[in-house]
Amino acid sequence: MSVVLLIAFFSPPQLHAQQGGKIRFGNLSIIPGVEVQDVYDDNIYMGNGKEYPDDPAKTANEKKESDWITHVKPGLILNYQIPDRGDINLGYQGDFAFYNNNNGNNWKNQQGNFGVNYREPGGLILGINEFYTRVQDPFGSADQYNIGRITKRWTNDVKTKLGYAIAENFRSLLYYNNYKQKYDNSELDYSQDYTDNEYGVGLETRILARTWGFLRYHYGVRKYDTNAPGQTDEFNSNGTWQRVSTGLTWDPGAKLSGELNLGYQWNGYDHLFTDATQAVQREGKNTWVATTSINYLLTETTNLSLYLIRAVRNTSSDTNEHLVDTVIGLNLQEKLLAKLAFSAGITFIKSEYNLPVGNERTDNSYMANIGLNYAIQDWLGVGVSYNYNRKNSNTELNEFIDNQFMVMLKIVY
């Protein structure tokens, strides 16, 4: 599983901010909401369903088991508009999952976010986006750690920019990004606790009225915060990276939004060996990368979204294993009638590992979703959807097929 699986299968944390907003105090909008979702999942543990006569424990672990899961997702957004300059956002999104039969799997995810988007007519540009999540779901992390096992963990993701518009056609910007991940069980999950710090500089030039071309450079540092029992930082996967990227970005109000971002990244490690025996050593990975996400308003009723993500990811602090994730996806949203909307999406993920040597693990994941939503009122909606998720791998134990059927009721006021 990749981080994009969350994008494809779960609602975004802002409760669809384009809806609601009936509660207003001057420039302040308060948007409360709740979504109730009932899901039939035919493979809740993501097992391959195969039998292993010589290993009953493996057979039990790979058993396909189905269940009904009820999700309750409360949310709240506070949005303050700064006329002609931007806005400030503060939000909360919860996801409380209740299993019908396997209620020992019940989990809850909660996220808070804070954002500032400010542009002064004189040229000052300020952007802050922070997402704090406290989760205990079985979907693992972007590094594909322990998928299928419920783990308690928290993350804090901060992205900032500070810049200045030079005349009307040039912008210079400085970037600072921080990401921290911490698991509750440090004894079992010590290899996943780390902090990333990234610093960058960028230049942008106007190409069309609302289209900008950019060139950016970033330098990043990862430090693992917890080591294996009895070990120090001497052998962990601490490392650095450098990235050069270029592409296009758009001003608010354009038919295109988001960012076309392609680049090249150089990755290295501080410690060559994984332990004192010096039997296993690490090797840096240099490759092209992408963080592209583009929305295109084709017509007043049709919206297309394309995303392309490619990243190098460590799997843990105490090995020399890493993977390269390449993700491409396409989503369609179509307003069929005044109150009826159709959505569909497809995603392909290729995960290429550097181990085991000579027979490197490769996973190919295929995902699709389709749904219909009906607006009973502008604040009340219902919907049905279907999600398909299949992973093929040259390592059999990582394969699975999962089908999910959903019905939903949503209130956003």
C-alpha positions, 0 to 999 in steps of 0.5 A: 500500500502506498500513501496514494491508497489513502487519497483514492479510498478515503475522504479528504480531511477538509470535509469538502470545504466547497460545501456548507458555510451557512454559519457566518460572522463577518469574514468568518465561516463555520462549517460543521459536518458529519458523514456516516458510512457503512462498508462491506469489506470482503478482505479486512486483513488483506490476506491472499486467501491461500493455504499452506499445509506445512504452516498453519499459522501462515494459512491463518494469517493469510485467511480472507475474512469479511465484515461490515464496518461503520465509519462515523466521520465528524468534522469542523472547519473555521475559515477566515477570509482576508479580503483581496489577500487570502485566508486562514483555515482551521479544521478537524476531521475524525474517522471512527470505525466500528466492525460488526463481527471483529470488534476487537479491530475497532479503531479511530483516526483524528486529524487537525489542520491549520493553514495560512494563504496570504499575498500582499499587494506589495509583493509579500507571499506567505504560506503555512500548512500543518496537518497533525494526525493521531491514528490507529488504523491497519493501513500502514504508512507510505513506507508500507510498514505492517499493513493489516495490523492496527498500530497506534501512531501520530504524525505532524506534517508542516509545509511553509513558504515565504516569498516576494513578488518581483514586479508582476512577472517574477517571484522568489521563495524560500521553503521549510518543511518538517515531518515527524512520525512516532509510533506508540509501541517503541519496543515493537515499532522503533524502526519507524520513528523519525523526523524529516527537515527540508529546506528549499529555494525557488524562482517562478516566472509568469508564462501566461496570465495565471500560469507560472513556471518554476525551478526549485532546489531542496535539501533534506535531512532524516534522523531516526529518533528511536534505535534497536534495543542496545544500539545507538545512531551509529548504524541506523538509516539516517540520511540526506537528499538533494532534489532539483524540480521544475514544472508549472503552477497556477493562480487561483481562479484558473481552469487548471489548478494544482501543480505539475512537478517533476525532478531528480533526487539524490539520496545518501546515508550517513552510516554505510553499515547496518550493524557492527559486523559490517556484513550488510551495507547501504547504497544510496538511490538516485532517480527521477521523482514527481509530486504532480497533482492537477485538476482541470475544470473541463466544463461547468459540470466536469472535473478531471484530476491527474496525479503522478507521484514518484518517491524513494522510501526507506522501509525501516531504520535498521535495514538496507532496504528501500523502495521506489514508488511510482503512482499514476492516477486519474479521477473524474467528477461529473454532475449529471443532474442538478442534484446527482453527481458521478465519480470514478477513478483509477490508480496504478502503483509500482513499488520496486524494492532493492531486496532480496538481491537477485530476486528483488521484490516488485509489487503492482497495485491496481485500484478503481472506484466508482460512485454516485452522490445525490444531494437531497438538500444543499446541506444533506447528501447520500451516496453509494460507491464501490472500491477495488484494490488488487496487489500482485507481487513476486512475493506471494505473501504480499498479494491480495484482492479487496472489494469494498461496497459503501453507502453514505449519508453526509451532512455539511452545514 
